[in-house]
């Protein structure tokens, strides 16, 4: 009987390049164990990103490669997920109850950022993560409508707010605290203070990811978030249109200046799909998001169509990832979520929560 070595198994595994980590699993340090017992090989894989829709396919591919080795009669791959906290800006510590904060931003309004943010959050949840969403647009909160939640948050201790749960997402928005048609006639300092309170005085419960739906632009709110809020990464949403891309680049540059890693670019409204005949055309231009990603050497996370169902489902309070979970658009959002979370998983881990707080007192 041919003797099987650990090195042989590793070499077989290296033949598979993970489409999300963009490297082999040995190089990504995702192989946690290789057990060889005679002609039986068992491999333990640990992914740092949610992958409910991908784990089985990954295991099958690795099993096929290992089973092809001489002397192997049985190959088993056990794949599990472990999401950890990742580094944030210098001088800031991760928020209690939240492992990672991901900001979804656009330099320009009207590119579908809020719809993308809520479907992205729901896609992370569908992939197996515990997810929350913070609606940081104080002037134009839209997440309560998109999540179909018109409740008032409870306060159990009189100081903090309990997040509203809808479609499995924990959420908080100024929209839960005011009437939907009440305008917020506030100056900048009041807005940034309200944002900080909504973020830090909400009792987030064991979140793997908190998605922050930022208002468009690069003003007070965005600067407050990037300087005072521990953000692990940011996603830029744009359309292929040149005007939108100009502003998207400003958003990218803002995050670079405040040392927040940009996980990638999402091109929304990439193509228009006719609801009558299914014809597809590039009404806002073609490939702009991909060219931007190549220019600034960041990841192109994916492209989303301009489809009436995305708008209708969001307006009805059941975003398309929930309304049609097995449909092609929901699967597209889940692909984007896996790519973004995998990109974050490759970043340095945060160890701040493992160190004890040192208190000096007179005795």
C-alpha positions as a Python dict, from the first residue, in 0.01 Angstrom:
ca = {
    (1, 'X'): (0, 0, 0),
    (2, 'X'): (133, 344, -95),
    (3, 'X'): (210, 560, 208),
    (4, 'X'): (43, 902, 199),
    (5, 'X'): (235, 1203, 330),
    (6, 'X'): (108, 1535, 462),
    (7, 'X'): (313, 1712, 194),
    (8, 'X'): (131, 1522, -81),
    (9, 'X'): (-205, 1626, 61),
    (10, 'X'): (-94, 1990, 87),
    (11, 'X'): (30, 1987, -273),
    (12, 'X'): (-306, 1848, -387),
    (13, 'X'): (-494, 2118, -194),
    (14, 'X'): (-270, 2387, -345),
    (15, 'X'): (-407, 2302, -690),
    (16, 'X'): (-736, 2465, -592),
    (17, 'X'): (-735, 2847, -596),
    (18, 'X'): (-1017, 2981, -381),
    (19, 'X'): (-1224, 3225, -593),
    (20, 'X'): (-1289, 3455, -295),
    (21, 'X'): (-952, 3453, -120),
    (22, 'X'): (-783, 3448, -464),
    (23, 'X'): (-512, 3213, -339),
    (24, 'X'): (-481, 2851, -240),
    (25, 'X'): (-605, 2752, 105),
    (26, 'X'): (-260, 2652, 230),
    (27, 'X'): (-123, 2999, 147),
    (28, 'X'): (-435, 3156, 303),
    (29, 'X'): (-365, 2957, 624),
    (30, 'X'): (-714, 2809, 607),
    (31, 'X'): (-602, 2446, 646),
    (32, 'X'): (-623, 2377, 1018),
    (33, 'X'): (-568, 2000, 1023),
    (34, 'X'): (-462, 1708, 803),
    (35, 'X'): (-520, 1365, 955),
    (36, 'X'): (-395, 1056, 775),
    (37, 'X'): (-500, 709, 894),
    (38, 'X'): (-388, 442, 648),
    (39, 'X'): (-573, 511, 323),
    (40, 'X'): (-811, 762, 483),
    (41, 'X'): (-746, 1138, 475),
    (42, 'X'): (-946, 1396, 674),
    (43, 'X'): (-882, 1768, 625),
    (44, 'X'): (-1014, 2049, 842),
    (45, 'X'): (-1074, 2383, 666),
    (46, 'X'): (-1147, 2707, 850),
    (47, 'X'): (-1277, 3002, 647),
    (48, 'X'): (-1271, 3353, 789),
    (49, 'X'): (-1580, 3463, 597),
    (50, 'X'): (-1944, 3343, 589),
    (51, 'X'): (-1984, 3082, 318),
    (52, 'X'): (-2305, 2884, 363),
    (53, 'X'): (-2365, 2883, -12),
    (54, 'X'): (-2007, 2783, -95),
    (55, 'X'): (-1882, 2538, 171),
    (56, 'X'): (-2026, 2224, 11),
    (57, 'X'): (-1881, 2304, -331),
    (58, 'X'): (-1542, 2381, -173),
    (59, 'X'): (-1541, 2053, 21),
    (60, 'X'): (-1635, 1857, -292),
    (61, 'X'): (-1354, 2014, -496),
    (62, 'X'): (-1091, 1944, -230),
    (63, 'X'): (-1217, 1588, -177),
    (64, 'X'): (-1183, 1522, -550),
    (65, 'X'): (-821, 1647, -554),
    (66, 'X'): (-723, 1448, -242),
    (67, 'X'): (-901, 1132, -356),
    (68, 'X'): (-694, 1137, -678),
    (69, 'X'): (-372, 1086, -480),
    (70, 'X'): (-214, 738, -503),
    (71, 'X'): (-308, 526, -203),
    (72, 'X'): (-607, 736, -95),
    (73, 'X'): (-925, 533, -60),
    (74, 'X'): (-1133, 786, 139),
    (75, 'X'): (-1112, 1165, 151),
    (76, 'X'): (-1317, 1381, 383),
    (77, 'X'): (-1311, 1761, 411),
    (78, 'X'): (-1472, 1929, 710),
    (79, 'X'): (-1525, 2298, 640),
    (80, 'X'): (-1632, 2547, 907),
    (81, 'X'): (-1637, 2924, 944),
    (82, 'X'): (-1478, 3138, 1215),
    (83, 'X'): (-1528, 3515, 1184),
    (84, 'X'): (-1294, 3729, 1394),
    (85, 'X'): (-1241, 4102, 1454),
    (86, 'X'): (-1005, 4282, 1220),
    (87, 'X'): (-790, 4587, 1268),
    (88, 'X'): (-947, 4933, 1267),
    (89, 'X'): (-803, 5285, 1252),
    (90, 'X'): (-521, 5362, 1495),
    (91, 'X'): (-638, 5482, 1835),
    (92, 'X'): (-982, 5322, 1806),
    (93, 'X'): (-1110, 4999, 1962),
    (94, 'X'): (-1379, 4767, 1821),
    (95, 'X'): (-1732, 4845, 1937),
    (96, 'X'): (-1872, 4619, 2213),
    (97, 'X'): (-2087, 4344, 2063),
    (98, 'X'): (-1954, 4409, 1711),
    (99, 'X'): (-1662, 4223, 1551),
    (100, 'X'): (-1639, 4423, 1228),
    (101, 'X'): (-1792, 4743, 1093),
    (102, 'X'): (-1823, 4775, 715),
    (103, 'X'): (-1920, 5113, 568),
    (104, 'X'): (-2114, 5124, 241),
    (105, 'X'): (-2055, 5458, 72),
    (106, 'X'): (-2098, 5649, -251),
    (107, 'X'): (-1969, 5988, -347),
    (108, 'X'): (-2300, 6065, -517),
    (109, 'X'): (-2669, 6021, -440),
    (110, 'X'): (-2904, 5822, -661),
    (111, 'X'): (-2675, 5528, -732),
    (112, 'X'): (-2877, 5280, -525),
    (113, 'X'): (-2639, 5270, -229),
    (114, 'X'): (-2902, 5212, 41),
    (115, 'X'): (-3066, 4932, -158),
    (116, 'X'): (-2724, 4778, -213),
    (117, 'X'): (-2637, 4817, 158),
    (118, 'X'): (-2949, 4639, 286),
    (119, 'X'): (-2924, 4356, 32),
    (120, 'X'): (-2552, 4322, 107),
    (121, 'X'): (-2630, 4293, 480),
    (122, 'X'): (-2904, 4037, 412),
    (123, 'X'): (-2668, 3844, 184),
    (124, 'X'): (-2407, 3822, 463),
    (125, 'X'): (-2683, 3696, 691),
    (126, 'X'): (-2795, 3439, 431),
    (127, 'X'): (-2435, 3317, 418),
    (128, 'X'): (-2449, 3243, 791),
    (129, 'X'): (-2321, 3558, 965),
    (130, 'X'): (-2489, 3755, 1244),
    (131, 'X'): (-2545, 4098, 1091),
    (132, 'X'): (-2673, 4443, 1183),
    (133, 'X'): (-2730, 4756, 978),
    (134, 'X'): (-2705, 5119, 1089),
    (135, 'X'): (-2883, 5379, 879),
    (136, 'X'): (-2639, 5672, 904),
    (137, 'X'): (-2841, 5899, 675),
    (138, 'X'): (-2996, 6131, 935),
    (139, 'X'): (-3159, 6359, 676),
    (140, 'X'): (-3302, 6083, 457),
    (141, 'X'): (-3333, 5754, 649),
    (142, 'X'): (-3460, 5477, 424),
    (143, 'X'): (-3379, 5151, 601),
    (144, 'X'): (-3703, 5135, 811),
    (145, 'X'): (-3906, 5136, 488),
    (146, 'X'): (-3676, 4889, 313),
    (147, 'X'): (-3680, 4651, 610),
    (148, 'X'): (-4056, 4680, 653),
    (149, 'X'): (-4006, 4788, 1016),
    (150, 'X'): (-4209, 5077, 1158),
    (151, 'X'): (-4147, 5007, 1527),
    (152, 'X'): (-4016, 5225, 1809),
    (153, 'X'): (-3697, 5092, 1972),
    (154, 'X'): (-3726, 4985, 2336),
    (155, 'X'): (-3493, 5103, 2611),
    (156, 'X'): (-3458, 4851, 2892),
    (157, 'X'): (-3220, 5060, 3104),
    (158, 'X'): (-3340, 5409, 3012),
    (159, 'X'): (-3000, 5489, 2859),
    (160, 'X'): (-2953, 5267, 2554),
    (161, 'X'): (-3172, 5141, 2268),
    (162, 'X'): (-3252, 4786, 2167),
    (163, 'X'): (-3203, 4728, 1792),
    (164, 'X'): (-3508, 4653, 1579),
    (165, 'X'): (-3491, 4305, 1427),
    (166, 'X'): (-3632, 4248, 1078),
    (167, 'X'): (-3559, 3966, 832),
    (168, 'X'): (-3296, 3843, 1080),
    (169, 'X'): (-3105, 4175, 1075),
    (170, 'X'): (-3052, 4393, 1380),
    (171, 'X'): (-3107, 4753, 1273),
    (172, 'X'): (-3109, 5109, 1401),
    (173, 'X'): (-3213, 5432, 1227),
    (174, 'X'): (-3325, 5782, 1317),
    (175, 'X'): (-3627, 5683, 1110),
    (176, 'X'): (-3744, 5461, 1399),
    (177, 'X'): (-3751, 5762, 1632),
    (178, 'X'): (-3934, 6017, 1418),
    (179, 'X'): (-4237, 6024, 1190),
    (180, 'X'): (-4154, 5921, 833),
    (181, 'X'): (-4253, 6261, 692),
    (182, 'X'): (-4079, 6473, 959),
    (183, 'X'): (-3781, 6662, 812),
    (184, 'X'): (-3457, 6671, 1015),
    (185, 'X'): (-3372, 7042, 1013),
    (186, 'X'): (-3039, 7002, 1193),
    (187, 'X'): (-2696, 7152, 1148),
    (188, 'X'): (-2383, 6939, 1106),
    (189, 'X'): (-2276, 6903, 1474),
    (190, 'X'): (-2622, 6778, 1575),
    (191, 'X'): (-2621, 6525, 1293),
    (192, 'X'): (-2279, 6384, 1383),
    (193, 'X'): (-2375, 6366, 1751),
    (194, 'X'): (-2696, 6180, 1663),
    (195, 'X'): (-2498, 5935, 1448),
    (196, 'X'): (-2254, 5863, 1731),
    (197, 'X'): (-2542, 5807, 1974),
    (198, 'X'): (-2727, 5572, 1738),
    (199, 'X'): (-2409, 5372, 1690),
    (200, 'X'): (-2271, 5359, 2042),
    (201, 'X'): (-2592, 5360, 2247),
    (202, 'X'): (-2754, 5071, 2063),
    (203, 'X'): (-2722, 4733, 2233),
    (204, 'X'): (-2586, 4541, 1936),
    (205, 'X'): (-2589, 4167, 2013),
    (206, 'X'): (-2286, 3961, 1907),
    (207, 'X'): (-2259, 4089, 1550),
    (208, 'X'): (-2007, 3945, 1307),
    (209, 'X'): (-2068, 4248, 1085),
    (210, 'X'): (-2235, 4585, 1131),
    (211, 'X'): (-2307, 4740, 792),
    (212, 'X'): (-2327, 5120, 798),
    (213, 'X'): (-2534, 5277, 522),
    (214, 'X'): (-2363, 5614, 483),
    (215, 'X'): (-2527, 5920, 328),
    (216, 'X'): (-2379, 6021, -8),
    (217, 'X'): (-2085, 6259, -22),
    (218, 'X'): (-1769, 6323, 179),
    (219, 'X'): (-1892, 6567, 445),
    (220, 'X'): (-1928, 6583, 825),
    (221, 'X'): (-2102, 6249, 869),
    (222, 'X'): (-1846, 6058, 665),
    (223, 'X'): (-1553, 6227, 841),
    (224, 'X'): (-1705, 6158, 1183),
    (225, 'X'): (-1746, 5794, 1097),
    (226, 'X'): (-1396, 5757, 957),
    (227, 'X'): (-1229, 5938, 1252),
    (228, 'X'): (-1435, 5825, 1552),
    (229, 'X'): (-1593, 5493, 1452),
    (230, 'X'): (-1380, 5174, 1437),
    (231, 'X'): (-1432, 5073, 1074),
    (232, 'X'): (-1271, 4752, 943),
    (233, 'X'): (-1341, 4821, 576),
    (234, 'X'): (-1547, 5017, 324),
    (235, 'X'): (-1736, 4936, 5),
    (236, 'X'): (-1785, 5194, -270),
    (237, 'X'): (-2109, 5181, -472),
    (238, 'X'): (-2121, 5349, -812),
    (239, 'X'): (-2295, 5328, -1147),
    (240, 'X'): (-2100, 5293, -1475),
    (241, 'X'): (-2178, 5657, -1557),
    (242, 'X'): (-1875, 5890, -1570),
    (243, 'X'): (-2038, 6150, -1339),
    (244, 'X'): (-2102, 5889, -1070),
    (245, 'X'): (-1750, 5751, -1107),
    (246, 'X'): (-1598, 6095, -1050),
    (247, 'X'): (-1769, 6118, -710),
    (248, 'X'): (-1702, 5754, -626),
    (249, 'X'): (-1330, 5825, -663),
    (250, 'X'): (-1363, 6106, -406),
    (251, 'X'): (-1517, 5859, -161),
    (252, 'X'): (-1233, 5617, -225),
    (253, 'X'): (-972, 5888, -164),
    (254, 'X'): (-1146, 5992, 160),
    (255, 'X'): (-1119, 5642, 304),
    (256, 'X'): (-755, 5621, 196),
    (257, 'X'): (-676, 5945, 381),
    (258, 'X'): (-824, 5818, 708),
    (259, 'X'): (-664, 5471, 675),
    (260, 'X'): (-985, 5273, 622),
    (261, 'X'): (-922, 4984, 379),
    (262, 'X'): (-1152, 4979, 76),
    (263, 'X'): (-1272, 4622, 27),
    (264, 'X'): (-1387, 4689, -326),
    (265, 'X'): (-1625, 4850, -572),
    (266, 'X'): (-1981, 4747, -656),
    (267, 'X'): (-2119, 4863, -990),
    (268, 'X'): (-2493, 4912, -948),
    (269, 'X'): (-2739, 4961, -1237),
    (270, 'X'): (-2476, 4798, -1457),
    (271, 'X'): (-2731, 4687, -1715),
    (272, 'X'): (-3102, 4748, -1764),
    (273, 'X'): (-3319, 4439, -1796),
    (274, 'X'): (-3653, 4498, -1970),
    (275, 'X'): (-3939, 4363, -1758),
    (276, 'X'): (-4137, 4273, -2072),
    (277, 'X'): (-3890, 4104, -2305),
    (278, 'X'): (-3582, 4051, -2089),
    (279, 'X'): (-3359, 4252, -2324),
    (280, 'X'): (-3041, 4375, -2153),
    (281, 'X'): (-2859, 4698, -2236),
    (282, 'X'): (-2598, 4928, -2080),
    (283, 'X'): (-2798, 5250, -2051),
    (284, 'X'): (-2551, 5415, -1805),
    (285, 'X'): (-2236, 5309, -1987),
    (286, 'X'): (-2035, 4991, -1956),
    (287, 'X'): (-1751, 4868, -1735),
    (288, 'X'): (-1688, 5191, -1544),
    (289, 'X'): (-1672, 5025, -1202),
    (290, 'X'): (-1430, 4761, -1325),
    (291, 'X'): (-1202, 5023, -1481),
    (292, 'X'): (-1206, 5222, -1156),
    (293, 'X'): (-1112, 4910, -959),
    (294, 'X'): (-823, 4839, -1198),
    (295, 'X'): (-705, 5200, -1187),
    (296, 'X'): (-684, 5207, -806),
    (297, 'X'): (-585, 4841, -768),
    (298, 'X'): (-883, 4745, -555),
    (299, 'X'): (-1122, 4453, -590),
    (300, 'X'): (-1416, 4467, -829),
    (301, 'X'): (-1678, 4296, -613),
    (302, 'X'): (-1943, 4259, -880),
    (303, 'X'): (-2207, 4423, -1095),
    (304, 'X'): (-2581, 4447, -1028),
    (305, 'X'): (-2858, 4508, -1286),
    (306, 'X'): (-3115, 4785, -1298),
    (307, 'X'): (-3413, 4559, -1242),
    (308, 'X'): (-3762, 4674, -1139),
    (309, 'X'): (-3790, 4388, -887),
    (310, 'X'): (-3500, 4526, -681),
    (311, 'X'): (-3682, 4859, -644),
    (312, 'X'): (-4027, 4708, -587),
    (313, 'X'): (-3911, 4460, -323),
    (314, 'X'): (-3718, 4729, -133),
    (315, 'X'): (-4020, 4963, -138),
    (316, 'X'): (-4239, 4679, -10),
    (317, 'X'): (-4012, 4611, 288),
    (318, 'X'): (-3882, 4275, 166),
    (319, 'X'): (-3553, 4332, -21),
    (320, 'X'): (-3487, 4094, -309),
    (321, 'X'): (-3239, 3877, -115),
    (322, 'X'): (-3534, 3789, 113),
    (323, 'X'): (-3815, 3809, -144),
    (324, 'X'): (-3647, 3582, -401),
    (325, 'X'): (-3358, 3410, -217),
    (326, 'X'): (-3294, 3152, -489),
    (327, 'X'): (-3316, 3395, -780),
    (328, 'X'): (-3015, 3513, -984),
    (329, 'X'): (-3008, 3866, -837),
    (330, 'X'): (-3006, 3738, -477),
    (331, 'X'): (-2727, 3497, -570),
    (332, 'X'): (-2540, 3791, -722),
    (333, 'X'): (-2564, 3982, -392),
    (334, 'X'): (-2442, 3672, -206),
    (335, 'X'): (-2141, 3650, -438),
    (336, 'X'): (-2059, 4014, -365),
    (337, 'X'): (-2098, 3950, 9),
    (338, 'X'): (-1860, 3651, -2),
    (339, 'X'): (-1601, 3845, -202),
    (340, 'X'): (-1612, 4146, 34),
    (341, 'X'): (-1605, 3935, 353),
    (342, 'X'): (-1317, 3724, 215),
    (343, 'X'): (-1123, 4040, 136),
    (344, 'X'): (-1176, 4153, 495),
    (345, 'X'): (-1075, 3808, 626),
    (346, 'X'): (-730, 3853, 469),
    (347, 'X'): (-664, 4170, 670),
    (348, 'X'): (-477, 4176, 1000),
    (349, 'X'): (-673, 4054, 1300),
    (350, 'X'): (-753, 4278, 1594),
    (351, 'X'): (-622, 4157, 1930),
    (352, 'X'): (-740, 4454, 2138),
    (353, 'X'): (-1031, 4263, 2287),
    (354, 'X'): (-798, 3989, 2414),
    (355, 'X'): (-593, 4224, 2628),
    (356, 'X'): (-723, 4307, 2976),
    (357, 'X'): (-793, 4666, 3074),
    (358, 'X'): (-525, 4789, 3314),
    (359, 'X'): (-660, 5006, 3594),
    (360, 'X'): (-426, 5193, 3830),
    (361, 'X'): (-571, 5282, 4166),
    (362, 'X'): (-446, 5387, 4507),
    (363, 'X'): (-470, 5115, 4769),
}
